């Protein structure tokens, strides 16, 4: 089973149809069932009662200061202890950064939006009319540079082209984590826990398409690590 952890706002979770599409994509790729659960429903005890072999933490459109960190306590307990292969994408990646950079997670009362940077004078705002207008964004298909070999990059030669949709980033690599990939405008595009198969990517490999298939290969590599693909 693949556990998809939705980071959607609680009131939007039930109508987040994109996660239904994601469930179908993962099931078609692995022939394993996928279960979508909201982050507030997650705990180590709940996951221990399920035949979970891979965990995927989604992105989110909700600004971090609007989220109560206490809603993530169960997911924090799971992420910081599990040996199940785990991948956080975009906001899921940033959440892993918050988790593993925290010295006392339960003392944190709010999470910041860690913007890449403000737009320079005259710089085109690709998010004009959208949330976070006025901040620099990576929005579209970007070439991501691979910094060191890892099983997650099997079959790639130095780079991959993947979907990006973010204005925030992980500002500090958690202690001991491996820095796997970057772009010129966002340093920590991919990272991995030093001792467990936990990955974060600022990009969205799950949003592959016919014209940009590299994300599909990346996700296949992740599910291969999890033993769901031969």
C-alpha positions as CSV (number, residue, x, y, z in Angstrom):
1,X,0.0,0.0,0.0
2,X,1.1,3.6,-0.8
3,X,0.0,6.2,1.8
4,X,-0.6,9.6,0.3
5,X,-0.6,12.2,3.0
6,X,-2.6,15.3,1.9
7,X,-1.5,18.7,3.1
8,X,-4.6,20.4,1.8
9,X,-6.6,22.7,4.2
10,X,-8.9,20.5,6.3
11,X,-12.0,22.0,4.7
12,X,-10.6,21.4,1.2
13,X,-9.3,17.9,1.7
14,X,-12.5,16.1,0.7
15,X,-12.8,18.0,-2.6
16,X,-9.1,17.9,-3.5
17,X,-9.7,15.9,-6.8
18,X,-6.0,16.2,-7.8
19,X,-5.2,13.7,-5.0
20,X,-7.7,11.3,-6.6
21,X,-5.8,11.6,-9.9
22,X,-2.5,11.1,-8.0
23,X,-3.8,8.0,-6.4
24,X,-4.8,6.6,-9.8
25,X,-1.3,7.4,-11.2
26,X,0.5,5.7,-8.4
27,X,-1.7,2.7,-8.5
28,X,-1.2,2.3,-12.3
29,X,2.6,2.6,-11.9
30,X,2.9,0.1,-9.0
31,X,-0.3,-2.0,-9.1
32,X,-0.4,-1.4,-5.4
33,X,-3.4,0.2,-3.7
34,X,-3.0,3.9,-2.6
35,X,-4.8,5.4,0.4
36,X,-5.2,9.2,0.7
37,X,-5.3,10.5,4.3
38,X,-5.3,14.0,5.6
39,X,-2.2,15.0,7.6
40,X,-4.3,15.5,10.8
41,X,-5.3,11.8,10.6
42,X,-1.7,10.5,10.6
43,X,0.1,8.9,13.5
44,X,2.7,6.1,13.9
45,X,0.1,3.9,15.5
46,X,-2.4,4.4,12.7
47,X,0.2,3.7,10.0
48,X,1.5,0.6,12.0
49,X,-2.0,-0.9,11.5
50,X,-1.8,-0.6,7.7
51,X,0.4,-2.5,5.2
52,X,2.1,0.7,4.1
53,X,5.2,0.3,2.0
54,X,5.7,3.8,0.8
55,X,4.6,7.3,2.0
56,X,4.2,10.3,-0.2
57,X,3.6,13.8,1.3
58,X,1.9,16.2,-1.1
59,X,2.3,19.9,-1.7
60,X,-0.1,22.6,-0.4
61,X,-1.4,26.0,-1.4
62,X,-1.9,27.1,2.2
63,X,0.5,29.7,3.6
64,X,2.5,28.2,6.4
65,X,1.5,30.9,9.0
66,X,-2.1,29.9,8.5
67,X,-1.5,26.3,9.6
68,X,-1.5,25.2,13.3
69,X,1.7,23.2,13.7
70,X,-0.1,21.0,16.3
71,X,-2.0,19.4,13.4
72,X,1.3,18.0,12.2
73,X,2.3,16.4,15.5
74,X,1.3,12.8,14.4
75,X,3.0,13.2,11.1
76,X,6.1,14.6,12.8
77,X,6.2,11.5,15.1
78,X,5.9,9.3,12.0
79,X,8.5,11.0,9.8
80,X,11.1,11.2,12.6
81,X,10.9,7.5,13.4
82,X,9.7,5.5,10.4
83,X,11.8,3.3,8.3
84,X,9.1,3.2,5.5
85,X,10.4,4.9,2.3
86,X,9.0,8.4,2.4
87,X,9.0,11.3,-0.1
88,X,7.8,14.8,0.5
89,X,7.2,17.0,-2.6
90,X,7.2,20.9,-2.6
91,X,5.3,21.8,0.7
92,X,6.0,18.2,1.8
93,X,9.7,18.8,1.3
94,X,9.5,22.1,3.2
95,X,7.6,20.3,6.0
96,X,10.4,17.7,6.3
97,X,12.8,20.6,6.6
98,X,10.8,22.1,9.5
99,X,10.6,18.7,11.2
100,X,14.3,17.8,11.0
101,X,15.6,21.3,11.6
102,X,13.5,21.7,14.8
103,X,15.3,21.4,18.1
104,X,11.9,21.2,20.0
105,X,9.1,20.6,17.5
106,X,6.2,20.9,20.0
107,X,7.5,24.3,21.2
108,X,6.9,25.7,17.7
109,X,3.7,27.7,17.6
110,X,3.8,28.9,14.0
111,X,5.7,28.2,10.8
112,X,7.2,30.9,8.5
113,X,6.8,31.3,4.8
114,X,10.5,31.0,3.8
115,X,10.4,32.9,0.5
116,X,13.2,32.4,-2.0
117,X,13.4,36.2,-2.5
118,X,11.5,39.3,-3.5
119,X,11.2,40.2,-7.1
120,X,13.9,42.5,-8.4
121,X,12.8,45.9,-10.0
122,X,11.5,45.2,-13.5
123,X,11.6,41.4,-13.1
124,X,8.6,39.6,-14.5
125,X,6.1,38.4,-12.0
126,X,5.1,34.9,-13.2
127,X,2.5,34.7,-10.5
128,X,0.7,38.0,-11.2
129,X,-2.8,37.8,-10.0
130,X,-2.1,34.7,-8.0
131,X,-1.2,34.2,-4.3
132,X,2.3,35.4,-3.3
133,X,2.3,38.1,-6.0
134,X,5.5,40.1,-5.8
135,X,7.8,37.2,-4.8
136,X,10.1,35.3,-7.0
137,X,8.7,31.9,-8.1
138,X,9.8,28.9,-9.9
139,X,6.7,28.1,-11.9
140,X,6.8,25.7,-14.9
141,X,9.2,23.1,-16.2
142,X,12.8,23.5,-14.8
143,X,16.1,21.7,-15.3
144,X,17.3,20.4,-11.9
145,X,21.1,19.7,-11.5
146,X,22.0,16.5,-9.8
147,X,24.8,17.0,-7.3
148,X,25.6,13.5,-6.2
149,X,24.6,10.0,-7.2
150,X,21.7,8.3,-5.5
151,X,19.3,5.4,-6.3
152,X,16.5,8.0,-6.7
153,X,18.4,9.3,-9.8
154,X,18.9,6.0,-11.5
155,X,18.8,6.4,-15.3
156,X,19.5,10.2,-15.2
157,X,22.6,11.8,-16.6
158,X,23.4,14.8,-14.5
159,X,20.0,16.5,-14.6
160,X,16.3,16.1,-14.9
161,X,13.4,18.3,-16.1
162,X,10.5,18.5,-13.7
163,X,7.5,20.6,-12.7
164,X,8.1,23.5,-10.2
165,X,5.4,25.6,-8.5
166,X,6.7,27.4,-5.4
167,X,7.8,30.7,-3.9
168,X,9.2,29.2,-0.7
169,X,12.1,26.8,-0.1
170,X,14.1,24.9,2.5
171,X,16.6,27.5,3.8
172,X,18.8,25.1,5.8
173,X,19.7,21.5,5.0
174,X,18.9,19.4,8.2
175,X,22.0,18.3,10.0
176,X,23.6,15.2,8.3
177,X,21.2,15.2,5.4
178,X,22.5,14.7,1.9
179,X,22.2,17.6,-0.6
180,X,21.2,15.8,-3.8
181,X,20.1,18.5,-6.3
182,X,19.7,22.2,-7.0
183,X,18.7,24.9,-9.5
184,X,20.4,28.2,-10.0
185,X,17.5,29.9,-8.1
186,X,16.8,27.3,-5.4
187,X,19.7,25.6,-3.7
188,X,18.0,22.7,-2.0
189,X,15.9,21.0,-4.7
190,X,16.4,17.5,-3.3
191,X,17.7,16.1,-0.1
192,X,17.8,12.7,1.7
193,X,18.0,11.5,5.3
194,X,21.5,10.1,6.0
195,X,20.3,6.8,7.5
196,X,16.8,6.2,6.2
197,X,15.0,6.3,2.8
198,X,13.4,9.7,3.4
199,X,13.5,12.1,0.5
200,X,12.4,15.7,0.0
201,X,12.1,17.4,-3.4
202,X,11.2,21.0,-3.9
203,X,10.0,20.0,-7.4
204,X,6.9,18.0,-8.2
205,X,8.0,14.6,-9.8
206,X,4.5,13.4,-9.4
207,X,3.3,16.0,-11.9
208,X,4.9,14.4,-14.9
209,X,3.4,14.7,-18.4
210,X,3.9,13.2,-21.9
211,X,6.3,16.1,-22.8
212,X,8.1,16.1,-19.4
213,X,8.4,12.4,-18.4
214,X,11.4,12.7,-16.1
215,X,9.2,12.9,-13.0
216,X,7.7,9.5,-13.9
217,X,11.1,7.9,-13.9
218,X,11.9,9.6,-10.6
219,X,8.8,8.3,-9.0
220,X,9.4,4.8,-10.4
221,X,12.9,4.9,-8.8
222,X,11.3,5.9,-5.5
223,X,8.8,3.0,-5.7
224,X,11.6,0.7,-6.7
225,X,13.4,1.7,-3.5
226,X,10.2,0.9,-1.6
227,X,10.1,-2.6,-3.3
228,X,6.9,-1.8,-5.1
229,X,8.5,-2.0,-8.6
230,X,11.1,-4.6,-9.7
